[in-house]
């Protein structure tokens, strides 16, 4: 394949943190992060600006936004780069700019000058797009005269316009910046043959993870917990964060001046990245539901206020965090046990799920008395998960009260309690840092899903909008097109998503 027809598409999933909000900032605790099938895509293909000497023109477009084209120029000399942005751009895109600058600075040290110059001989066009679920679709539905429900959302075309600029868009909390950075970083390294995603050798994926974590932290101006980038790379898992000290020495803009030192930090074999990732998936017939609420919270403010409370009242906070951490861990272990039972007792499991889906969760314990022994295991686990997650919510409300931060606000409590009155609802909670902007439910059937959506549409205190996404079955990073994935196929033979991306 020549540089004139080489196209790469890489995707990364969004996320929802089911347990571990706030605690995941501390390496002593873990969180359960579930990847969604709402994904961010980066497409890289040759540009329309041939040159034999450089500098090379890179045009980045995000077609879902107004005023969303950014132009960069890059030149290489003696393992270093000269990187600049166009003075004509209306506004800077810090995340994209940092990703490109650092990725190409590393590439200058990792691949030959011939490879760089050959791949860039026509410049590059980069298209970045996210599934509709990353952004509120309320305005699009209003424009189309449609109601706020899943059937209406299914009528909106893929990668629909947000009718606004990137800085003003209403996000739904799925981790768009982390998924964007991860897909962009991976696409660049893969496009230049500097990395591959291989199941038998995860060192390449670990490298991409480390680079994405660094760029995301630098763009945000702090070393965060990293669970969102981790999910974008690895998919659903339990996560224990890396020590912040791993990246602290590189958290300044001058890091671009010492790429060898930065490469040493992000190379897996060279540094002690001590994050812990244990794969996870929901048991069969457990369905994740997510909703966007039109009363958003400012997550950094919530987090800083909770951490301030923990600092000023450490004994009070640490005791609660320990109890909450133990309950979080029990929820995860019980969910894993349920998945094992589904594998070892599949028929009994299916019967139990079918029965439980028709009954409100608070009555499942009574249902056990009507079952034969080998079905008790599934129902017993469902009851334990239900009760343990109620305990988690109790601790979150206690944290809300003690810290005076709305982790599970009273309005959310009433909405979640209403969801739990629907037969077949196992869990209902506020994801991540909590607040007013989102909720999740885990339900046992399509009928339960429909009834929960009915609760959402009828809720009067807040406007609750469903999202279409569910748990990702694809995992984390995926090469949609490139090095044998989709190559050689005609446009009509590609997946609908790839077809749409190629036409943007």
Secondary structure, DSSP 8 states (H G I E B T S, - for coil): --TTT-EEEEEEEEEEEEE-TTGGGSTTS-EEEEEEEEEEEEEEEE-S---SS--EEEEEE-TTSTT-EEEEEEEEETTEEEEEE-TT-SS--HHHHHHHHHHHHHHHHHS-HHHHHHHTTT-EEEEEEE-GGGB--HHHHHHHT--SSHHHHTTS-TT---SS-TTT--B-SS-HHHHHHHHHHHHHHHHTTS---BTTBTHHHHHHHHHHHHHHHHHHTS----HHHHHHHH-SEEEE---THHHHTT-SGGGGG-HHHHHHHHSTTTS----EEEE----TT-EEEEEEESS---HHHHHHHHHHHHHHSHHHHHHHHHHHHHHHHHHHHHHHHHHHHHHHSHHHHHHHHHHHTTS-GGGHHHHHTTS-HHHHHHHHHHHHHHHHHHHHHHHHHHHHHHHT--TT-HHHHHHHHHHTTSTTEEEEE--TT-SSSEEEEEESSHHHHHHHHHHHHH-SSS-EEE----B-SS-S-EEEEBTTBSTT--GGGS-HHHHHHHH-
